[in-house]
Protein backbone atom coordinates (compact mmCIF):
# COMPACT_ATOMS: atom_id res chain seq x y z
CA UNK A 1 0.00 0.00 0.00
CA UNK A 2 1.44 3.34 -1.01
CA UNK A 3 2.16 6.13 1.44
CA UNK A 4 -0.42 8.28 -0.34
CA UNK A 5 -3.17 5.67 0.25
CA UNK A 6 -2.13 5.19 3.88
CA UNK A 7 -2.24 8.92 4.43
CA UNK A 8 -5.68 9.12 2.85
CA UNK A 9 -6.98 6.34 5.11
CA UNK A 10 -5.53 8.03 8.20
CA UNK A 11 -7.20 11.28 7.21
CA UNK A 12 -10.54 9.53 6.74
CA UNK A 13 -10.23 7.85 10.16
CA UNK A 14 -9.29 11.15 11.78
CA UNK A 15 -12.26 12.91 10.20
CA UNK A 16 -14.59 10.11 11.33
CA UNK A 17 -13.24 10.33 14.89
CA UNK A 18 -13.72 14.10 14.92
CA UNK A 19 -17.32 13.68 13.71
CA UNK A 20 -18.02 11.07 16.42
CA UNK A 21 -16.50 13.33 19.10
CA UNK A 22 -18.58 16.28 17.88
CA UNK A 23 -21.79 14.24 17.89
CA UNK A 24 -21.09 12.88 21.38
CA UNK A 25 -20.21 16.36 22.60
CA UNK A 26 -23.42 17.77 21.19
CA UNK A 27 -25.50 15.04 22.82
CA UNK A 28 -23.85 15.69 26.19
CA UNK A 29 -24.37 19.45 25.80
CA UNK A 30 -28.03 18.93 24.83
CA UNK A 31 -28.64 16.69 27.84
CA UNK A 32 -26.99 19.13 30.25
CA UNK A 33 -28.92 22.00 28.67
CA UNK A 34 -32.20 20.16 29.19
CA UNK A 35 -31.31 19.41 32.82
CA UNK A 36 -30.46 23.07 33.43
CA UNK A 37 -33.60 24.24 31.65
CA UNK A 38 -35.79 22.02 33.83
CA UNK A 39 -33.98 23.10 37.00
CA UNK A 40 -34.54 26.77 36.15
CA UNK A 41 -38.25 26.29 35.45
CA UNK A 42 -38.96 24.36 38.65
CA UNK A 43 -36.72 26.51 40.85
CA UNK A 44 -38.62 29.60 39.67
CA UNK A 45 -41.94 27.90 40.44
CA UNK A 46 -40.71 26.94 43.92
CA UNK A 47 -39.71 30.53 44.58
CA UNK A 48 -43.15 31.73 43.52
CA UNK A 49 -44.80 29.05 45.66
CA UNK A 50 -42.76 29.95 48.74
CA UNK A 51 -43.32 33.68 48.23
CA UNK A 52 -47.07 33.17 47.88
CA UNK A 53 -47.23 31.04 51.04
CA UNK A 54 -45.16 33.50 53.03
CA UNK A 55 -47.34 36.44 52.08
CA UNK A 56 -50.69 34.69 52.16
CA UNK A 57 -53.29 36.56 54.16
CA UNK A 58 -55.63 33.58 54.44
CA UNK A 59 -55.14 32.45 58.04
CA UNK A 60 -58.75 31.61 58.87
CA UNK A 61 -58.32 27.90 58.15
CA UNK A 62 -55.17 26.16 59.36
CA UNK A 63 -55.38 23.61 56.57
CA UNK A 64 -55.31 26.45 54.03
CA UNK A 65 -52.29 28.27 55.45
CA UNK A 66 -50.13 26.44 52.88
CA UNK A 67 -52.54 26.60 49.96
CA UNK A 68 -51.12 26.64 46.43
CA UNK A 69 -52.91 27.62 43.25
CA UNK A 70 -51.07 27.81 39.92
CA UNK A 71 -54.21 27.71 37.79
CA UNK A 72 -53.30 31.20 36.59
CA UNK A 73 -50.25 29.60 34.96
CA UNK A 74 -52.03 26.51 33.69
CA UNK A 75 -55.66 25.45 34.10
CA UNK A 76 -54.39 21.84 34.22
CA UNK A 77 -52.64 22.45 37.56
CA UNK A 78 -53.96 20.00 40.17
CA UNK A 79 -51.68 20.25 43.19
CA UNK A 80 -48.10 20.47 44.39
CA UNK A 81 -46.32 17.32 45.58
CA UNK A 82 -43.60 17.29 48.23
CA UNK A 83 -41.96 14.21 49.76
CA UNK A 84 -40.03 14.77 52.96
CA UNK A 85 -36.31 13.83 52.87
CA UNK A 86 -36.23 13.76 49.07
CA UNK A 87 -35.84 16.40 46.37
CA UNK A 88 -39.35 15.66 45.05
CA UNK A 89 -40.98 19.09 45.16
CA UNK A 90 -42.98 19.69 41.98
CA UNK A 91 -46.28 20.85 40.51
CA UNK A 92 -48.69 18.14 39.39
CA UNK A 93 -50.87 18.68 36.32
CA UNK A 94 -53.54 16.61 34.59
CA UNK A 95 -54.00 16.37 30.85
CA UNK A 96 -56.61 14.80 28.61
CA UNK A 97 -54.39 11.71 28.29
CA UNK A 98 -51.28 10.23 29.90
CA UNK A 99 -48.86 11.36 27.22
CA UNK A 100 -49.27 15.13 26.83
CA UNK A 101 -47.11 16.12 29.82
CA UNK A 102 -44.48 13.41 29.36
CA UNK A 103 -42.24 15.95 27.64
CA UNK A 104 -43.93 19.29 28.32
CA UNK A 105 -43.44 21.76 31.14
CA UNK A 106 -46.23 23.35 33.15
CA UNK A 107 -46.50 26.05 30.46
CA UNK A 108 -47.11 23.48 27.73
CA UNK A 109 -43.70 23.99 26.13
CA UNK A 110 -41.34 21.15 25.18
CA UNK A 111 -39.25 19.93 28.10
CA UNK A 112 -37.58 16.53 28.04
CA UNK A 113 -38.07 16.09 31.81
CA UNK A 114 -41.78 16.79 31.45
CA UNK A 115 -44.03 17.55 34.40
CA UNK A 116 -45.29 15.22 37.10
CA UNK A 117 -48.91 14.48 36.23
CA UNK A 118 -52.06 12.88 37.56
CA UNK A 119 -53.69 10.07 35.58
CA UNK A 120 -56.28 11.58 33.24
CA UNK A 121 -58.94 9.21 34.62
CA UNK A 122 -58.56 10.49 38.18
CA UNK A 123 -60.80 12.87 40.07
CA UNK A 124 -58.48 14.58 42.56
CA UNK A 125 -61.09 14.82 45.30
CA UNK A 126 -63.08 11.63 44.79
CA UNK A 127 -60.90 8.90 43.26
CA UNK A 128 -60.00 6.01 45.53
CA UNK A 129 -56.51 5.72 44.04
CA UNK A 130 -54.69 8.84 42.82
CA UNK A 131 -52.04 7.82 40.27
CA UNK A 132 -49.14 10.23 39.77
CA UNK A 133 -46.44 9.78 37.12
CA UNK A 134 -42.95 11.29 36.85
CA UNK A 135 -39.73 10.60 34.98
CA UNK A 136 -36.73 8.92 36.59
CA UNK A 137 -34.11 11.40 35.40
CA UNK A 138 -30.41 10.50 35.33
CA UNK A 139 -29.55 13.66 37.29
CA UNK A 140 -31.77 12.44 40.17
CA UNK A 141 -34.56 14.98 39.54
CA UNK A 142 -38.32 14.55 39.02
CA UNK A 143 -39.37 11.15 40.46
CA UNK A 144 -35.85 9.70 40.50
CA UNK A 145 -35.70 9.73 44.29
CA UNK A 146 -38.65 7.35 44.54
CA UNK A 147 -35.75 4.89 44.31
CA UNK A 148 -35.06 5.72 47.97
CA UNK A 149 -38.18 3.78 48.94
CA UNK A 150 -36.49 0.59 47.71
CA UNK A 151 -34.14 0.86 50.68
CA UNK A 152 -35.81 -0.67 53.70
CA UNK A 153 -34.49 1.88 56.20
CA UNK A 154 -35.90 4.76 54.18
CA UNK A 155 -39.20 2.96 53.58
CA UNK A 156 -39.58 2.30 57.30
CA UNK A 157 -38.82 5.93 58.13
CA UNK A 158 -42.25 6.77 56.70
CA UNK A 159 -41.58 10.19 55.19
CA UNK A 160 -44.70 12.30 54.79
CA UNK A 161 -45.95 12.89 51.26
CA UNK A 162 -47.94 16.11 50.96
CA UNK A 163 -50.25 17.24 48.18
CA UNK A 164 -51.24 20.90 48.29
CA UNK A 165 -53.68 22.94 46.21
CA UNK A 166 -55.97 25.92 46.71
CA UNK A 167 -58.09 23.92 49.16
CA UNK A 168 -55.16 23.04 51.42
CA UNK A 169 -53.13 19.93 52.11
CA UNK A 170 -53.58 16.18 51.92
CA UNK A 171 -51.08 13.89 53.63
CA UNK A 172 -49.98 10.35 52.80
CA UNK A 173 -47.63 7.65 54.08
CA UNK A 174 -46.16 4.86 51.97
CA UNK A 175 -47.37 1.39 52.91
CA UNK A 176 -46.01 -0.66 49.98
CA UNK A 177 -43.31 -0.46 47.32
CA UNK A 178 -43.15 -2.61 44.19
CA UNK A 179 -40.67 -3.27 41.42
CA UNK A 180 -42.80 -4.52 38.55
CA UNK A 181 -43.19 -4.72 34.79
CA UNK A 182 -45.00 -1.80 33.14
CA UNK A 183 -47.98 -4.08 32.41
CA UNK A 184 -48.55 -4.90 36.08
CA UNK A 185 -52.09 -3.85 36.92
CA UNK A 186 -51.55 -1.17 39.57
CA UNK A 187 -53.00 1.81 37.70
CA UNK A 188 -56.60 1.43 38.82
CA UNK A 189 -58.17 4.79 39.74
CA UNK A 190 -61.47 3.48 41.13
CA UNK A 191 -63.17 0.23 42.10
CA UNK A 192 -66.64 -1.19 41.62
CA UNK A 193 -67.06 -2.14 45.27
CA UNK A 194 -65.21 -2.76 48.54
CA UNK A 195 -64.56 -6.38 47.65
CA UNK A 196 -62.70 -5.41 44.48
CA UNK A 197 -60.78 -2.71 46.34
CA UNK A 198 -59.76 -5.08 49.15
CA UNK A 199 -58.60 -7.66 46.61
CA UNK A 200 -56.42 -4.99 45.01
CA UNK A 201 -54.99 -3.92 48.39
CA UNK A 202 -54.26 -7.52 49.39
CA UNK A 203 -52.37 -8.15 46.16
CA UNK A 204 -50.29 -4.99 46.59
CA UNK A 205 -49.46 -5.80 50.21
CA UNK A 206 -48.58 -9.42 49.43
CA UNK A 207 -46.16 -8.36 46.70
CA UNK A 208 -44.59 -5.38 48.49
CA UNK A 209 -40.79 -5.46 48.74
CA UNK A 210 -41.06 -4.86 52.48
CA UNK A 211 -43.48 -5.76 55.26
CA UNK A 212 -46.62 -3.65 55.28
CA UNK A 213 -47.25 -1.90 58.58
CA UNK A 214 -50.19 0.40 57.91
CA UNK A 215 -52.39 -1.45 55.46
CA UNK A 216 -55.38 0.59 54.30
CA UNK A 217 -58.96 -0.53 54.75
CA UNK A 218 -61.75 -0.22 52.21
CA UNK A 219 -62.69 3.17 53.68
CA UNK A 220 -59.23 4.65 53.03
CA UNK A 221 -57.99 6.47 49.96
CA UNK A 222 -54.56 5.76 48.50
CA UNK A 223 -52.09 7.30 46.09
CA UNK A 224 -49.78 5.50 43.66
CA UNK A 225 -46.51 7.15 42.63
CA UNK A 226 -44.81 5.56 39.65
CA UNK A 227 -41.63 6.03 37.61
CA UNK A 228 -39.38 4.07 35.28
CA UNK A 229 -36.73 1.81 36.76
CA UNK A 230 -33.68 0.21 35.21
CA UNK A 231 -33.33 -3.25 36.77
CA UNK A 232 -34.85 -4.83 33.67
CA UNK A 233 -36.59 -3.75 30.47
CA UNK A 234 -39.83 -1.82 31.09
CA UNK A 235 -39.35 -1.96 34.86
CA UNK A 236 -41.36 0.38 37.10
CA UNK A 237 -40.81 1.55 40.65
CA UNK A 238 -44.19 1.95 42.32
CA UNK A 239 -44.72 3.53 45.74
CA UNK A 240 -48.24 3.15 47.12
CA UNK A 241 -49.39 5.44 49.90
CA UNK A 242 -52.28 5.67 52.34
CA UNK A 243 -53.97 9.00 53.04
CA UNK A 244 -53.70 9.98 56.68
CA UNK A 245 -55.03 12.70 58.94
CA UNK A 246 -52.71 15.67 59.37
JOUR-V624898 format. One record per residue. PHI is phi in whole degrees, 0 to 359 (999 if undefined). OMEGA is omega in whole degrees, -180 to 180 (* if undefined). Layout:
BEGIN
phi omega
PHI OMEGA
PHI OMEGA
END
This chain:
BEGIN
phi omega
999 -177
289 179
298 -179
296 179
292 179
300 179
297 179
297 -180
297 179
299 180
296 178
298 179
298 180
299 179
298 179
298 179
296 179
297 179
297 180
298 179
298 179
296 180
296 179
298 179
298 179
295 179
296 178
296 179
299 -179
297 -180
295 179
296 178
298 180
295 177
300 -178
295 179
300 179
296 179
302 -179
297 -179
299 -175
285 175
295 178
295 179
294 178
296 178
298 179
296 178
300 -178
295 179
295 -179
297 180
296 -177
297 -175
257 -179
293 179
262 -178
275 -180
241 -176
281 -179
232 -176
302 -178
290 -179
259 -180
300 -179
249 180
288 180
224 178
218 178
251 180
294 176
289 176
273 -178
205 180
297 180
277 179
299 -179
250 -176
192 174
244 179
252 175
223 177
243 -178
301 178
67 170
223 175
264 -180
282 -173
203 -167
219 170
287 176
241 179
243 178
216 -180
262 178
278 176
208 -178
260 179
236 -172
303 -175
266 177
301 -179
225 174
227 176
277 -177
295 179
271 -179
89 179
269 -180
300 174
207 -175
304 -178
290 180
66 177
229 173
297 -174
217 178
274 177
308 -175
297 -179
277 -175
283 164
250 -172
306 -175
273 -169
248 -175
298 179
288 -176
229 174
284 -177
243 -175
240 -176
250 173
201 -180
287 172
262 -174
281 -177
294 179
267 175
67 177
260 -177
56 -177
264 -179
303 -175
280 164
298 177
303 -180
301 -178
290 177
275 171
256 -170
301 -180
298 180
291 179
304 -178
286 178
286 175
52 177
296 180
284 176
250 -174
243 171
251 -177
229 171
220 -175
296 -179
267 178
113 -171
249 168
234 -174
238 -178
224 172
229 179
291 175
240 179
206 175
223 -177
234 167
239 -169
222 173
286 -177
301 -178
271 177
299 -170
272 178
248 -176
266 -180
245 -175
285 -178
214 -174
228 -176
292 -177
200 -178
296 -179
298 179
294 179
295 180
296 177
297 177
298 -179
298 180
298 180
296 179
300 -178
294 180
296 -174
256 177
296 178
297 -177
231 -178
299 180
277 -177
247 -178
225 -177
300 178
290 171
253 -177
294 179
272 -178
273 170
257 -179
230 175
224 179
247 177
255 -174
222 178
209 177
293 175
224 -168
237 178
290 177
204 -177
299 178
62 178
285 177
225 169
267 -176
232 178
247 -175
248 -168
234 179
256 176
288 -178
234 173
286 180
296 *
END
